[in-house]
């Protein structure tokens, strides 16, 4: 019994063995999780229903994006208009001195 315990402890010390054991446990659990349901029609039907419901909202989302883009464009145009109207016009002499 002591030999078996000593051998098991020597295996656990190796990082490769730890990784292999973890992968085997996770892989086995995933395989059991996939095969536990057996019949996938309930999940497939639910996914198709959700897909159809989400597809109904796409035109509304597109229109909402257009509305937001329109508001951003109008605000940008107004800010440019205000900036251009407040622009101080310099005479030629001052302009050439600056550069």
C-alpha positions as CSV (number, residue, x, y, z in Angstrom):
1,X,0.0,0.0,0.0
2,X,2.9,2.4,0.8
3,X,4.4,1.7,-2.6
4,X,1.1,2.7,-4.3
5,X,0.8,5.8,-2.3
6,X,4.5,6.8,-3.0
7,X,3.9,6.1,-6.8
8,X,0.7,8.2,-6.7
9,X,2.5,11.1,-5.0
10,X,5.4,11.0,-7.5
11,X,2.8,11.2,-10.4
12,X,1.0,14.2,-8.8
13,X,4.3,16.2,-8.5
14,X,4.6,16.5,-12.3
15,X,2.8,19.5,-13.8
16,X,2.2,17.5,-17.0
17,X,0.4,14.8,-15.1
18,X,-1.7,17.3,-13.3
19,X,-2.7,19.0,-16.6
20,X,-3.5,15.6,-18.2
21,X,-5.7,14.6,-15.2
22,X,-7.5,17.9,-15.3
23,X,-8.1,17.6,-19.1
24,X,-9.4,14.0,-18.7
25,X,-11.8,15.0,-16.0
26,X,-13.1,18.1,-17.9
27,X,-13.4,16.2,-21.1
28,X,-15.3,13.3,-19.5
29,X,-17.6,15.8,-17.8
30,X,-18.3,17.6,-21.1
31,X,-19.0,14.3,-22.9
32,X,-21.5,13.3,-20.2
33,X,-23.1,16.7,-20.3
34,X,-23.7,16.5,-24.0
35,X,-25.1,13.1,-24.0
36,X,-27.3,13.5,-20.9
37,X,-30.1,15.3,-22.7
38,X,-30.6,12.7,-25.4
39,X,-33.3,14.5,-27.3
40,X,-32.2,17.9,-28.6
41,X,-35.5,19.1,-30.1
42,X,-36.4,21.3,-27.1
43,X,-33.2,23.2,-27.3
44,X,-33.3,23.4,-31.1
45,X,-36.9,24.7,-31.0
46,X,-36.0,27.3,-28.4
47,X,-33.1,28.6,-30.4
48,X,-35.1,28.9,-33.5
49,X,-37.9,30.7,-31.6
50,X,-35.3,33.2,-30.1
51,X,-33.8,33.7,-33.5
52,X,-37.1,34.6,-35.1
53,X,-38.0,36.9,-32.2
54,X,-34.7,38.8,-32.4
55,X,-35.0,39.1,-36.2
56,X,-38.3,40.9,-35.7
57,X,-36.5,43.8,-33.9
58,X,-33.8,44.4,-36.6
59,X,-35.8,47.0,-38.6
60,X,-36.6,49.0,-35.4
61,X,-32.9,48.9,-34.3
62,X,-31.9,50.1,-37.8
63,X,-34.3,53.0,-37.6
64,X,-33.1,53.9,-34.1
65,X,-29.5,54.0,-35.3
66,X,-30.6,56.3,-38.2
67,X,-32.3,58.6,-35.7
68,X,-29.3,58.7,-33.5
69,X,-27.0,59.4,-36.4
70,X,-29.4,62.2,-37.6
71,X,-29.3,63.9,-34.2
72,X,-25.5,63.6,-34.1
73,X,-25.3,65.1,-37.6
74,X,-27.6,68.0,-36.7
75,X,-25.7,68.8,-33.5
76,X,-22.4,68.7,-35.4
77,X,-23.7,71.0,-38.1
78,X,-25.0,73.5,-35.6
79,X,-21.7,73.5,-33.7
80,X,-19.8,74.1,-37.0
81,X,-22.2,76.9,-38.0
82,X,-21.8,78.6,-34.6
83,X,-18.0,78.3,-34.8
84,X,-17.9,79.8,-38.3
85,X,-20.1,82.7,-37.3
86,X,-18.0,83.5,-34.3
87,X,-14.8,83.4,-36.3
88,X,-12.8,86.7,-36.0
89,X,-11.7,87.9,-39.4
90,X,-8.2,89.4,-39.3
91,X,-7.0,92.0,-41.6
92,X,-4.2,91.1,-44.0
93,X,-1.5,92.9,-42.1
94,X,-2.1,91.0,-38.8
95,X,-2.5,87.7,-40.7
96,X,0.9,88.1,-42.4
97,X,2.6,89.0,-39.1
98,X,1.3,85.8,-37.5
99,X,2.9,83.6,-40.1
